[in-house]
Amino acid sequence: MNSGETGSYRSQGDSSQNGNQFERIVILYNPNASQADLALKYIDELSGSKFGDIMLEPIMTSTDRALEEKYLTDLLKEGDAVITFGGDGTSTRLLNPLLSDELAHLSIALLPVACGDSNDLPIMANGKSPSLPLSYILDSGNIVDVNPIDTSFIGPSGDEFSISAFSYIGFGNTALIANRLNERGYRDKTNGSNTSRRLVEQSKIILGQSPKSKLGVFSIRDELGARKVHEITVVNGSRMAKIGRFDLKLTDPTMLRLGYESGNFVKTVAWLGRLATGRLARSYMYEGDQYDFLLESDTLMHADAEVIQLEKHTFVRIKQHKRSVSIISTIL
């Protein structure tokens, strides 16, 4: 819904209403999620709960993204709660429908549940694993408004498009890493690894790039002029890519930009290590509500781990979306 609106839901912290606060529960389930078995367990739990007249409508994610978004836009209505069982990519599939002209003015709330490899959004909303039954969270959780990251592009031929993300976007080395980790066999091999193991694997990915790629370096022109950078990342909350080290909430009206300009392989890995362990100096962080730059070379970017290729001479504008999405949370 639009920022500042609460529709028919109770406001954050208001405990005067009890009982079910939704007309219907819609479930978006990713059968290819790394913890798909856990998702089925949760669905069974909800099916056995007492929700009165509330309906459960499980929907499996589709390989046809445009068709899926149209289906969700047509399906969702006032008073719905949508539960996503999957990773961050599964929740991101709801962004375009929820931010659309058709649905943005309606009271529709999202409950993301961690059943994937990257679970930043559900962890920021309800902790590493819900300590309370999902039925209780649905019944008693707070409804908070989150303004996603809105990244708009003007391509070299003048074509315009945009991408939204709940948690973070990145250009350069983190996009190279995300692109590799999105390969199912590789993701399965590293799923559940601790921070040190993940850093070793990420270092191998960067080192494995051809010399021509120069460790993910790309060229931009921004307010500081023309320069080469290894990384631009913008985060919208306390976590990105399993790293929970930022002094920022999803509900804050600002974003945090992280940048790294130059360095050899060892320095690049050291920067990633400081990022992963929460020891990244504040000098690498820039707080703000908008950032513009022009790409002067091709590069990869990722949004909540979804990777795309960008062309040289693409103009990029990053800001918080003017519309917000309602999230069901027990900790925000």
Steps between C-alpha positions, in 0.01 A plus 500: 500500500610863470736621769319621810179308430389214723172411330278271706787354707578607852802725536832383640485433873117517522385193693137609535388261226513128544397215274584443135593819320491363144221390270710244316846344500676453168813285497779543243720192519828441316535124442865550401597680820796350684275426800187399310426218746481757780254702293272197468519451877391859556213463253383191687517698826282775355255251351443358847448840665165653585447800275122514482398593146854579384601308187841352427601528136845350428650624174828364365745743343512496120785514252294758308556807719273735303212251502548439871494873579180549301337205675593636843383851409161361393473266799593720796237719663423718801567330834733227368809370676760351268748252647811424297680172563842524334799733498523873434443444129158348572390807699640732233261342249218679683653847480373599156142383569488662846644829371273508193223756449248217537613389848706778660195667659368175651570358845704190411772377736800278436643241740833369363609165651861380474512187285773594251873549483496877546237604756582860583145637482334238725784524753471880515122468545475211747844372602715211378218250550153589622491415871123534492251297294420661165134505599589717801715735288214541253256567782712729718792633294545871433437640153792724401560690176824441310613711206701270269803607299391639162773487234416662167707476183526684171682277251741614228217505242268695730291205620382536861437227756512453875571231759380492860658314792411468867845464654792595275643549152861465394727563203840342440654226712192416706304457174771265369470300821118497485507384139715201594304418814176498302616181329303232683783245533741760634237646735425157645872444564538822700158519668536518878870587489636727769637848429861384456403225255281738299783754482736232365243400238438863405875555463519203263221647290678836468837336434339275238394793282702552184775766512293704258231544765757654738342358815159650425628855455276732298497868406247762607451875497331651805524811720868419559577485127612210280656211692542124519330310781488141619172521684188710552243356739191669642328342800151576628521332839729321742584203271623415153599159360505333846702786648320666791729781600338831410354758737187547292140375520273407210261770618761781502446778242856474367744259333865412555743498207821297518782556254848374422708664230824318433739233612653169404351156571628489859359846579168412338463183709604694812223754430246219459625345823453824693152533349405143593624527858362845580837674510451718192610855580238774491712674237370243252136578588288789375151567629244663271170471317620511137810415297554557126780381274575423136656167406803542277552124459285188499440339838279261694256610769282305740185589690418271795729244325321526160776574245482701176754631248525877444650670196752780477342849489205397720386772742411367848292669770458329840248625755233377738169426330228761550258216575533261792420134562338381823701235684380285791766517769550410864824698545473821290 
